[in-house]
Amino acid sequence: MLLLGGFASRGAEFACPAWRGFTIVSSAYARTSKPAGETGLAEIQLRNLSKRWGSFVGVDNVDLTIADQEFLVLLGPSGCGKTTTMRMIAGLEEVTEGEILIDGNVVNRLEPKDRDVAMVFQSYALYPNMNVYENIRFPLKVRGIDPYTHDEKVRRAAAMVELDEFMHRRPAELSGGQRQRVARSPAQSCGSRTLF
């Protein structure tokens, strides 16, 4: 599952008093065969999801199901609720009303670390003092994943985005596209089932 915020159809629109809402654009499911024993990605359901700050409504009554392996884009101008919606799914923003389900389980009260959601930030958020290998490995260390599995996971994630030859380089020594692929790799190395 890849859910992106930004400008870029399923054609569904959700109202937001500030500007009239955002648009959902969805491709056909990008299904690929998975290796034996590998789990799929997560299905996400939003049921009557709303976010308010006082009288200001940021997200208003969103109902949406995002299928396993569906590629979905939220489109709209600044302030329409795209990022707020993603932050609520990730657990970084409290829901005012409604429910968020990941694979059929209500996650509203789960901590962000317990939702199995990974985010790649537009600014890449790479550690300039670490090389590619160390940047990809860092989230594995933070999550307490068995250190004996790190090398395999890091190398697999790097190979998926064709960074094998650049493992020793620091972010300043990479092109913009390479930095973007490094930023995406930690989420892949951790095996998160949802990626923003």
Backbone torsions as a table, in degrees:
resi	resn	phi	psi	omega
1	MET	NA	133.2	175.8
2	LEU	-133.6	117.2	-178.9
3	LEU	-117.3	119.2	-174.9
4	LEU	-115.8	143.6	172.9
5	GLY	-103.1	145.7	176.3
6	GLY	143.6	-179.3	177.4
7	PHE	-85.2	138.2	171.1
8	ALA	-166.1	NA	NA
9	SER	NA	131.1	164.5
10	ARG	-73.6	-21.1	172.1
11	GLY	80.9	1.0	179.6
12	ALA	-69.6	139.9	177.0
13	GLU	-124.3	144.4	179.5
14	PHE	-120.1	132.6	-175.0
15	ALA	-77.0	141.6	172.8
16	CYS	-140.1	118.2	-175.0
17	PRO	-53.4	-28.7	-176.7
18	ALA	-63.8	-32.4	-177.0
19	TRP	-155.3	-5.7	176.3
20	ARG	104.8	10.2	168.0
21	GLY	104.6	-174.8	177.0
22	PHE	-123.2	164.5	-178.6
23	THR	-111.3	143.8	177.3
24	ILE	-99.6	128.0	174.0
25	VAL	-120.4	127.3	-176.6
26	SER	-131.7	135.8	174.2
27	SER	-83.7	172.1	167.3
28	ALA	-62.4	156.2	-177.9
29	TYR	-58.7	131.6	-179.7
30	ALA	-90.2	62.9	-175.9
31	ARG	-75.8	135.0	174.7
32	THR	-132.9	156.6	178.5
33	SER	-73.7	142.9	-178.9
34	LYS	-106.9	146.5	174.7
35	PRO	-59.6	150.4	179.9
36	ALA	-53.9	134.9	177.2
37	GLY	85.9	-10.3	-179.1
38	GLU	-85.8	134.4	-179.3
39	THR	-79.4	159.4	177.9
40	GLY	-80.2	-168.1	176.1
41	LEU	-92.8	-179.8	-172.8
42	ALA	-95.2	146.5	168.2
43	GLU	-91.3	137.1	178.9
44	ILE	-119.8	132.8	175.0
45	GLN	-122.0	133.2	173.3
46	LEU	-112.4	124.5	-178.6
47	ARG	-119.7	111.7	177.8
48	ASN	50.6	42.8	-174.9
49	LEU	-76.9	127.5	179.4
50	SER	-138.8	151.2	173.9
51	LYS	-138.3	126.1	178.2
52	ARG	-129.3	146.9	169.7
53	TRP	-121.7	101.1	-175.3
54	GLY	63.0	-125.8	179.7
55	SER	-89.2	-7.4	179.7
56	PHE	-82.5	127.9	179.1
57	VAL	-101.3	115.2	179.2
58	GLY	-90.1	-38.9	176.9
59	VAL	-136.7	130.9	-172.2
60	ASP	-124.4	104.8	167.6
61	ASN	56.6	54.5	-179.5
62	VAL	-85.8	127.9	172.1
63	ASP	-118.7	121.1	-175.4
64	LEU	-158.3	138.8	171.8
65	THR	-119.3	127.2	178.5
66	ILE	-112.0	113.0	-173.8
67	ALA	-72.7	159.1	172.6
68	ASP	-51.6	126.2	176.9
69	GLN	69.3	14.3	175.0
70	GLU	-80.3	137.6	175.6
71	PHE	-98.7	121.4	-173.0
72	LEU	-131.8	141.7	178.9
73	VAL	-125.6	134.7	172.6
74	LEU	-98.1	124.5	-177.6
75	LEU	-113.7	141.2	175.1
76	GLY	160.3	167.1	-178.7
77	PRO	-73.6	168.6	177.7
78	SER	-56.4	135.1	176.6
79	GLY	89.3	6.5	-175.3
80	CYS	-89.8	-8.6	176.8
81	GLY	111.3	3.2	-179.6
82	LYS	-60.9	-55.9	-177.1
83	THR	-67.6	-38.9	178.8
84	THR	-60.5	-41.2	178.3
85	THR	-61.8	-46.9	179.0
86	MET	-63.9	-40.2	179.6
87	ARG	-65.1	-34.8	176.4
88	MET	-67.3	-42.7	178.7
89	ILE	-61.2	-42.0	-178.5
90	ALA	-74.6	-14.3	-179.9
91	GLY	90.0	12.1	-179.3
92	LEU	-89.9	-10.2	-179.9
93	GLU	-135.6	133.6	-179.3
94	GLU	-74.6	139.4	178.3
95	VAL	-80.3	133.4	175.9
96	THR	-79.9	-47.3	178.2
97	GLU	-143.8	154.6	174.5
98	GLY	98.2	-178.2	-176.9
99	GLU	-130.0	148.4	172.0
100	ILE	-117.5	124.6	177.8
101	LEU	-116.8	131.9	172.7
102	ILE	-117.0	117.3	-175.2
103	ASP	52.3	41.8	174.8
104	GLY	84.2	-3.6	-179.3
105	ASN	-104.7	127.9	177.2
106	VAL	-68.2	126.5	-175.4
107	VAL	-115.7	7.8	-176.3
108	ASN	-49.6	-38.3	-175.5
109	ARG	-97.0	0.7	178.5
110	LEU	-78.7	144.6	173.8
111	GLU	-66.4	153.4	178.3
112	PRO	-52.9	-40.1	-177.6
113	LYS	-64.9	-19.4	-177.4
114	ASP	-98.4	5.9	-176.2
115	ARG	-98.2	-8.5	-180.0
116	ASP	57.9	46.2	179.5
117	VAL	-118.6	134.0	177.3
118	ALA	-117.5	145.4	179.5
119	MET	-124.2	137.8	172.8
120	VAL	-111.6	120.7	-175.2
121	PHE	-87.2	149.7	-177.9
122	GLN	-59.5	-30.6	-178.0
123	SER	-86.0	6.0	178.2
124	TYR	75.3	-34.3	176.5
125	ALA	48.2	50.9	177.1
126	LEU	-96.4	151.0	176.6
127	TYR	-84.8	114.4	-174.4
128	PRO	-66.9	-22.6	-178.7
129	ASN	-87.1	-3.3	-179.6
130	MET	-111.0	147.1	175.5
131	ASN	-79.7	179.5	-177.8
132	VAL	-56.3	-48.0	-179.0
133	TYR	-56.7	-47.1	-177.7
134	GLU	-68.2	-36.4	176.9
135	ASN	-64.0	-40.3	179.4
136	ILE	-71.2	-36.5	-175.9
137	ARG	-76.0	-28.4	-171.9
138	PHE	-52.1	-47.8	179.7
139	PRO	-63.0	-28.2	176.7
140	LEU	-64.4	-41.4	178.6
141	LYS	-65.5	-45.0	-177.9
142	VAL	-63.3	-38.0	180.0
143	ARG	-78.4	-5.7	178.8
144	GLY	73.8	25.6	178.3
145	ILE	-72.3	141.5	-176.9
146	ASP	-45.4	117.5	-177.7
147	PRO	-58.3	-26.4	179.7
148	TYR	-69.0	-15.1	179.2
149	THR	-97.9	-8.8	-173.8
150	HIS	-58.2	-50.2	-174.1
151	ASP	-58.1	-46.4	-179.8
152	GLU	-62.2	-45.0	-178.4
153	LYS	-65.3	-43.3	180.0
154	VAL	-63.3	-46.6	-178.1
155	ARG	-66.6	-36.8	177.6
156	ARG	-65.7	-45.4	179.5
157	ALA	-63.6	-41.5	179.0
158	ALA	-64.5	-39.6	179.8
159	ALA	-65.9	-36.0	-179.6
160	MET	-60.9	-30.1	-178.3
161	VAL	-113.3	18.2	174.8
162	GLU	56.5	49.0	177.9
163	LEU	-113.9	10.3	-176.5
164	ASP	-50.1	-41.4	-175.0
165	GLU	-79.6	-5.5	-172.9
166	PHE	-115.5	13.7	-174.4
167	MET	-58.8	-29.7	-176.7
168	HIS	-86.3	-10.5	-175.7
169	ARG	-83.0	150.2	173.7
170	ARG	-90.9	160.4	-177.4
171	PRO	-52.0	-37.4	-179.3
172	ALA	-64.9	-18.5	-179.2
173	GLU	-95.5	9.4	-177.6
174	LEU	-114.1	156.4	173.9
175	SER	-74.3	168.9	178.6
176	GLY	-60.0	-42.0	178.8
177	GLY	-65.1	-38.5	177.8
178	GLN	-67.0	-40.1	177.5
179	ARG	-62.3	-39.6	179.0
180	GLN	-63.2	-40.5	179.2
181	ARG	-68.5	-35.5	176.2
182	VAL	-64.3	-42.2	-178.8
183	ALA	-62.6	-33.1	-179.7
184	ARG	-79.3	-26.4	-173.8
185	SER	-63.7	-40.0	179.2
186	PRO	-57.8	-37.4	178.0
187	ALA	-63.3	-38.1	179.5
188	GLN	-72.5	-37.0	-178.6
189	SER	-67.3	-29.7	180.0
190	CYS	-81.7	-12.3	178.3
191	GLY	74.0	26.6	179.0
192	SER	-61.0	145.3	-175.7
193	ARG	-93.1	-6.1	176.6
194	THR	-137.0	133.1	-177.6
195	LEU	-129.1	125.7	174.8
196	PHE	-105.7	NA	NA
